[in-house]
Amino acid sequence: MVQEWYESLKTGKDLRKDLIGLKQELKEKSAKQELLELLQGDYDLLLELLGHSEPKVRGNAALVLGRLEQDELVQPLYEAYEREDRLFLKSDYLSALLELDISACKPKLKARLQELEHMQPKPEEEKHIREELKVLRMLLQSEQNHRKHRFQGYDKTYEIILTTGKQYQQITADQVKNGQVTILKSGVRVITSHIKPILDIPTYREILFPLNIRRLEQEPRLAAKALAESNLLELLEKAHQAEDAFYFRLGVQSRMPLDKRSDFAKKCAFALEQETGRRLYNSTSNYEVEIRLAEGKEGTFLPLIKMYTIREKRFSYRRHSLPVSIRPEQAALIVRLAAPYLKEQAQILDPFCGVGTMLIERDRLCSARVMYGIDIYGEAIAGARENTKSAGRQINYIHRDFFSFQHEYLFDEIITNMPDRGQRTREEHDRFYGEFFEKAEEVLADRGKMILYSNEKNYIKKQMRLRKKFTLLQEYSMDEKGIYDLFIIGKRD
């Protein structure tokens, strides 16, 4: 299609349509090469369109030229950017320069960046200034020499929230040994001057820092002003022992429609840069801090801070994971709920071990004598072996289907994250659970235990009715929506 679009472009009948078509085609490298061969180094047709009377033609021509990735086009693109009088097109020229060597025009681009950062745009211009700023920063990112921060204020006193979900906050709270602890609806609030030990607690999901304001209005500039006047900068300075600029992203959790939520986030982040005198820089990829705004029932936002500068080591062993892998904090919660039924120096089997997370967390809480992990996926087994080595544990992994597994002795415990249904029909999945329980009865010792994490409660309950060898010792709902459950099952003599 490249040649067709280009030939049509030469007629001049529908320039905008032809340029958009070319631009779409040039997403593929082969299309770029095809157009370069057609042009034979003659860019005059496209360059002339940078001066066309129709703005959208100028913008699309710039983007087509940029996708050709030819450094000789830098100067005409930059000159077109400089003379462009339509603000909404400025970012198109800059986007065209992203893959090119802009060394010659860097000084002028940096001057433009400083100009925009100190500008107070009119409301109708703000959106276009934001877009131009965003691409300018992408162009000059390496020139800004932003120093990465590290969390250093471990001896300071903080108020923190450990998020846990709504059901098992107490398990996390019980592991906090120093500090004032309060149970919240979906987590644990701690005021402490001993933050390092808390970072090793395995059962929380995230560590967040609340600010000294609890409500923000849903008006971008008012929200930004309130954030700038809060203890936000003071908190960042204390935690990092630094007073320079920080890169942030704004995350909005809200019932707003997606387009309104996105518009609010962009406007609020832009205003926050201004309100803090550029002590905070908005970045969608290179951020160190997330300012998370969580909407409450009354329609205002609760601001919470997540610091990516904190080096959590609690799951540092987990170098490999798969999309279906259980979250490590969920595995840690499971073994703590099952703790009354765990036996020291047990012989343990995980028949669907994935990358080994469940077995590693089981051994970290209650040491085993021998552990076996089985999985039908070779990629999972390879990842499990590396994770286990990193964790300093000894686990035997076997790349095999559980249903063909044979062993010379029986196991004291089966612990596993049961596979999702995937492409299986309901009937096939029902049969899978039947075969699993049959095989489990074969390899599990009398008085042995099964710790099963599953989103198929009905299939497990059915097998419990059918198989008198097993008895349900405990059942836990593991999420607020009631999708996943934890079953602790005993095998009778």
Secondary structure, 3 states (H helix, E strand, C coil): CHHHHHHHHHHCCCHHHHHHHHHHHCCCHHHHHHHHHHHCCCCHHHHHHCCCCCHHHHHHHHHHHHHCCCHHHHHHHHHHHHHCCCHHHHHHHHHHCCCCCCHHHHHHHHHHHHHHHCCCCCCCCHHHHHHHHHHHHHHHHHHCCCCCCCCCCCCCCEEEEEECCCCCHHHHHCCCCCCEEEECCCEEEEEECCHHHHCCCCCCCCEEEECCCCCECCCHHHHHHHHHHCCHHHHHHHHHCCCCCEEEEEEEECCCCHHHHHHHHHHHHHHHHHHCCCCEEECCCCCCEEEEEEECCCCCEEEEEEECCCCCCCCCCCCCCCCCCCCHHHHHHHHHHCHHHCCCCCEEEECCCCCCHHHHHHHHHCCCCEEEEEECCHHHHHHHHHHHHHHCCCCEEEECCHHHCCCCCCEEEEEEECCCCCCCCHHHHHHHHHHHHHHHHHHEEEEEEEEEEECCHHHHHHHHHHCCCEEEEEEEECCCCCCCEEEEEEECC
